[in-house]
Amino acid sequence: MSKIVVTVVGRDRPGIVAGVTSALAKFNANIVKTRASSLMDIFMMVLVADISKINVDLCDLVEELKREGEMTGLGISIETGETYKKEKRLIVLDMDGTVVDAEVIDELAKMMGTEKEAKAITQAAMEGKINFRDALNKRAQMLKGLPLSKMEKFKEKLPIVQGAHDLISELKKAGFVTVLMTGSFDIIANEVGRRLRFDYVFSNRLIAKDGKLTGEVEGQVLGAESKLELLKSVARKEGITLDECVAVGDGANDLLIIKDSGLGIGFNPKKVVKDEASALVNVKDLKVVLAFIGSGKIREEIKGRL
């Protein structure tokens, strides 16, 4: 491997370009190709850098670029030449905090007066400090007795993250398989999947009796390992390899799909994800993800220099 592809996205073009190019120069990486473009209301620049003579470990360069992207831009992606050349054909997104601008379980707990306790468990689970299965079961118990009618009202007012409709719509036009995969609950996830027209929706199933939640979860709990297995299953069914997949999420529950996909994106991520993801988005706007995937024309130009 001798080249990397850096995609930087933002609104302040001069500052972003200066920051990323100085970071590359600092470690003796040589820029061999640049391509600037715009996507709706954001600026994007793709750079190919020769790293055959860098004076540090590649991991150190990647961390420096990620820090620079956090400070000056809306997001940054660093890919090897090999992974960039692989055409992306499937995208899998987490729901809470990624497609929906809320932690659904916490919002439901608010209706039961247990929001504080639920938030503490959610935070610990997202940071990887406690087992997801245990965290889910504890929070589901807090919802025991919640009327389904209240969930239906909440469902009607779901705060969808900016750019979500643009992202899914454009990728579906390009032939992408779209997957929503969440450790949250089916009643909400199915509604989000319907609104945004996801091809697949996977979530945890709540049990209800006599119009109220029982506080129990049915079937396999959708944690980090099961998310990865489901992604592999969908990819096999669609004839797609994992390095042709894009995974987007924010918490420890998303870590395996982010690490094993061709492009793993931390969306306003917790530290455990930020440290591992090859791309970071620092704002609540999913159009930035679209910029990382890139248009066919730009991608073909860049491939020519790899």
Protein Blocks (a to p, Z undefined) as FASTA:
>chain_A
ZZdcdddddfblmlmmmmmmmmmmmnopacfbdcdddehjaccddddddfklccbdfklm
mmmmmmmmmmmmnbdcdddfklmmpccfbdcddfehplpgcdfklmmmmmnopmmmmmmm
mmmmmnopacfklmmmmmmmmmgoiafklmmmmmmmoccdehklmmmmmmmmnopacddd
dfbdfklmmmmmmmnopabdcddddddeehiaehiaehjdddfklmmmmmmmmmmmnopa
fklcccddfbfklmmmmmmpmbdcdehiafklmmmpcbdcfbdcfklmmmmnopaklmmm
mmmmZZ
